Amino acid sequence: MIGGPAYQVLWAKTNKEGKVHPLICHMIDVAQVALAMWEHCLTDSIREQMSQTLGLKPGPAGRLIAFWAGLHDLGKASPAFALVKSEVGARAVRAALPRPSIIPSDVPHGVLTAKVAEPFLREFGLAPSAAQTCATVVGGHHGRFPANHELQSVAQPALGGNAWDAARRQLVSALADALGVQSDGIPIQMDVAVSMYLAGLVSVADWIGSNDDFFAYVWHNAQQAGTPIDLAAYRLHARDKAAEALGRLGWVDAPLATSPTTFAALFPKIEGPPRPVQQAIMDLAPRLDGPSLVLVEAPMGEGKTEAAMYLADYWGAAGGRQGCYFALPTQATSNQMFGRVVEFLGNRFPDATINTQLMHGHASLSAQFEELRRNAGRLFEPKDMNEDQKGPSGRVVAAEWFTYRKRGLLAPFGVGTVDQALLAVLKTWHVFVRLFGLANKTVIIDEVHAYDTYMSALIERLLQWLAALGSSVVLLSATLPKARSAALLTAYAKGLDPEQPREAGISVRYPRVTWITKGSGGGVHVATSSQMARDLTIRWVDGAVGDGTDLALGQQLRAALANGGCAAVICNTVRRAQEVYDALKPYYPGDADDGQPRLDLLHARYLFEERDRREKRALARFGKPGGEIAADDGRRIVVRRPDRTVLVATQVIEQSLDLDFDLMVSDLAPADLLLQRSGRLWRHQRTRPAGISGPELWVARPGVGDDGVPRFQPGDDRVYDPHVLLRSWLALRDKGVVGVPEDIEELIESVYDERACPDGVSQALRACWEETRRRHEGEEEAERQDKRDRWLKSPNYSGALWRMTEDPREEDTPEFHRAHQALTRLSEPTVEVVCLFGSVDRPFLDEALTEPVNLTERPSADLSRRLLLRSVGVAHWGVVYDLLAKEAPSGWRHSPLLRRHRLVTLDAARCAPVGRYQLHLDDELGLVVAQP
């Protein structure tokens, strides 16, 4: 039935039941969501910044931005969409608007929006360049900005003639009337950062405004299509629905402290006064005005994490920062930090509901995160529920809407891998949504020394964008070379003030706190607490495994721990850890006094369920005195230290995990990482066993040939750069003691600065130095070129906006060629496999073959979780490409959790052939990769 203006017959979407939603209603829906986000979700500082950019007061600025968001689907008012994409929707349109004889059907409606919106934006007061930019922004709501050549190739029949142009004009006028927007001149300057922020806001508003749980279809069938709409009434309806949607999805009511609080109030469990680095941050915080970067460089165990959390809280209270994201190097460290952050938020906001997310590939397997998701489901329920059916207030939750891909950073608080933040500066689909999520937040990057040239360059680009978006940053490190520190500070300075970027330097001695803001910068030396100021004894030992008989390392460990004590043996590769564990078994049989193995093993090649169990066991045995560990069933397990125990592990215990050992053995690694590992030595105050008088790090001595050149462990060159290993060995080989903190900086500089090969070495060793240096520099240049091909242009970019998202890469696609992947790391490829029993034709979850798995059906949420618990990442070069060549089972390809996983079926001996190798799942060793 056609009875209203021609523009009211235009439709935005239909469903399988034949329902139709009018285009003007959908545009109002999205505009009202954007306006509600402006009024209720963005902070005062963001609203002020955006209003100043538009030259308007906050009220008119919000309405204008909502108007732009509503224009996102203006391109659907065209023959190429309205007469082609749905027969149900096209019926009414054909009765009111002419049909061109030829209609292109392959033009995306986002491209059409960018094409037709620009002249209307000029009519509403935007200068031509700003109108073009704004049209590109709203046309990019499906993840990529329309390119110039796409706009130029749009044929006139796709847009229609005068009648279609008149209908679009009516749509724009109706939307402007609904929002109270006037066509006045606007002195706007839309730089790249503002454009990307607005693009993110528009996309998110479209996602929410397209949710028919809140915004129902107006026309229930094709016959109703074209029925006149009371737009005044619909505007009020959409306004109410937008508020309801934001409330139920967990967007509104993010807690904001009104005033800073004390360190003691934030951390009630910490006894005694703040440590020196924490006090330095407390003194600095009131001096930092506006977006700032603070770099904290201090020895391991000095309380840098608490200092960063204090600063983030201070910025939230005094500076209006919109939450915090805590970025860590690994999933394991993210999981542990998530528990600390949840406890912190619950203590800080006891009377509020706090939405926080855990972000990494296996977040759904975290029992704590799943509990928070269940809590959110009870809190964010429809308004007509009885009050006693809703969950309690004053708790930390994980709202379901934010758990989907690309949405996690939109939550006010989050913890996850650094990769999640780095995706915000890679050319990916909807990259601007991630930037929108990070804008005006505090971002904490822990262990910032732990990344290679490629990742470090991405972090620098991220810092530029964070500064341009008004975000503050805290960087934490124990062992960062001066050149890297200066590069990080300079990158942030470039984002703060593109017109006058500053080259930042390091002028104070280690340990230190360095900062930079738009108007100033500086640094201060900080003392080291008496607990962590110490002499670290370095002792070189024979790390050879051989056939395990008469093992020198086993005898030395047994003698050192004769009176008790806990030792860690850290290996550089999984294979080496498995071999060392096997070799040490005769020396440490049976269980310790806590009923757990006297010799334990932990690495990344266990099935997820087993690795999680072993990580928690390590934390419960070697964690902080009096600490507690959360069990899967919700119980709190008190840390209980065993009497005499050895943990063999890989780098999984190197960073962020709060473990404490009496003695440590390590394979040779880069000097900064050896120091990082030593941070797990004598970390807490406790009584140490007799015979161990101070922190000792035993380093496995490499074999040295007659030519004086060291021979490192097999596989070490795949993990660490040979030149850095060589320089670390040279720097440490004659050191018996490293003073902490006084010797740290010089040791790090001796490995990473530009100095020449030292005098007094053999000719062969000098030649080795030069050859490894050339390879090192060549690989660094290749990594720099890689990032140029993948990363987002800087916020100082002044070219066409569409080039920001040109040629987007794909995420999480290891089977793609590397050139087409959005890589946050340039490490060897890893493939996730699920290990089942039986055969490919009849796989089972259990070894008894009683629980079959149908590979052709999409697994339920429960089955997906159980399958993921049997997953493991495999990076072994001998099998990874054979595994990647296999396709995921057909039923898994439609599962967001399993679509990138491969299936491995184990026989009765728990083995599976892969190419020239064999996988064997061992109860003690984990997944063993070996040639049969």
Disulfide bonds with the S-S distance in Angstrom:
none
